[in-house]
Amino acid sequence: MKLVKYYTIGLVFCLLIYSLYGCTSNESFEWGFIDKTGTIVIEPQYANTTGFYEGLAGVQVGDTETGKWGFINFSGEIVIEPEYDFAYYFNEGYAPIRVGDEEQGLWGYINQKGEITIKPQYSYTRGFSEGLAPVRIETSENVYQWGFINTSGDMVIEPKYYDASIFRDGLAPVYISNESYNGWAYIDQTGEIVLQTDYYIVSIFSEGLANIKNGDEESGAWGYINTKGEVIIEPQFDVYAHYFSDGLAKYVAEVISDEQAMWGFIDQRGKVVIEPKYYNAGEFIDGLAPVNIDGNWGYINKTGENVIEAQFMAAGNFGEGLAPVIQK
């Protein structure tokens, strides 16, 4: 089941920050942007994009192999020149950028003027949230650990975690591997362990809940806990359940193939509110979510009504009124 095998905390984060659906990154198609009526407002021309956040969208200019990343505004004008090998979206005024290739490149941060505020020096990072960003550094030869920096680049929580993600609701998930404990926990912004868990996978908190998986890869199920560690939605989703966005969370009811599943949506009581009938789905933002209907992408509202006809080869989440799409 390759579709679910890779749902680690890293992928959960990638889905959060890089929410495009329908094409793999090495396909040569052009992304543009639509508004909520489905009208193209920025012509298709980009190899890749992050979507809009804080008034800017990261875009890859050129091809997917060698193209550079910069940022555009709502008019499609380039406001930060494409000079980076990869970029994520802006959050809290900063965007992660990478200089160099995926294997050897280093990550740093820029502000919305395009100025480098933290020089590229990390092997990976996952963006700022609540004033801190998780960063991965090489602590000894071929040994990498995660810590947290502030917006000045100061290491405020020392790198000692096997994995880590962003803070939400004052808590960040970290994987601890030492003599006394081996597993997932949540820390506060001082680095103190607040919740120690025995879950197979945990994720960030979103809208007060975090999606977790109990058991193991083959036999576990997904449910949700609150910031006190109390189970709010019992683990019952065998394949996968995503984090909440706009009051709803997508989940997989059935795997059809390595690349395809049946997705639906639940509410914060765990009740199925949109039946699992889509081949793939994004998150609800501003009341709309991208869904794949018989191989084409369109958008539905929170009652499951088709609002923008399924007509695109690929589609991403709405952000600040615009959504990235690839036309057929």
Summary of the structure (lengths in Angstrom):
residues: 328
radius of gyration: 19.3
end to end distance: 28.7
largest distance: 56.9
contacts: 1097
relative contact order: 0.14
helix: 4%
strand: 57%
